[in-house]
Amino acid sequence: MTEDRIYSLPLSRVGDFEFDDDVADVFPDMIRRSVPGYASMLSMIGQCAETYILPETNVYDLGCSLGAATFAVRQNAVPDCRIHAVDSSAAMVARLRRTVGVETSEGAAVEVHEADIREVAVRNASFVVLNLTLQFLPPQERDSFVDRVSSGILPGGAMLLSEKISFSDAAENRLMTTLHHDFKRAHGYSDLEIAQKRTAIENRLVPETLQVHIERLRRAGFSTVCPWFQCFNFASVLAVK
């Protein structure tokens, strides 16, 4: 695993965060050291895959990056479903295609798509994963996007949504941000790295409150919406049609 050192040196100008080759090279280390509870999120994705995926249905990992959720699904899915891993980053997709190419042929088929998730038609889906993905869409587009995804999920199917979240109470928001930064320091990031990464990503990642996510999912037609995990300012929700 290549260590993330992207923001370790002072930058004269911190540009917007991009999922480019540099990020793809260090992404497993970056997300492990940046997202508290990430391993638990992946474990739950695998468990839900076993629970909800039906034979001869589609499964979607929207915003798949290097495919951590895709492989968690594949390990637990029925073999005659089809998994669609979708990401708009050419660097991420290229690496994921190489990984899929050396995987055993046993188990569910995986199709990797380089595409904007907003342009992907979700059809005949028993399970959809949005793992730290929705937060990168413009807020004004999130309702319609979730509605479209929901319309392609079969009755009894499910969506697992994991997100960085904000808090309506300012003091709570400050506390959770402080604890998140402490988590990063405990995993080896310097104050400079934390500050420069925050500057880079603040215009790309716009978090919302957990309640906003819950209400959106309910409006989109999910009959059961269950927040199942929170660690500092990261949360995950299971929504069932």
Secondary structure, DSSP 8 states (H G I E B T S, - for coil): -----TTSS--SS-------HHHHHHHHHHHHHHSTTHHHHHHHHHHHHHHH--TT-EEEEET-TTSHHHHHHHTTS-TTSEEEEEES-HHHHHHHHHHHHHS-S-SSEEEEEES-GGG----SEEEEEEES-GGGS-HHHHHHHHHHHHHTEEEEEEEEEEEEEE-SSHHHHHHHHHHHHHHHHHTT--HHHHHHHHHHHTTT---EEHHHHHHHHHHTT-SEEEEEEEETTEEEEEEE-
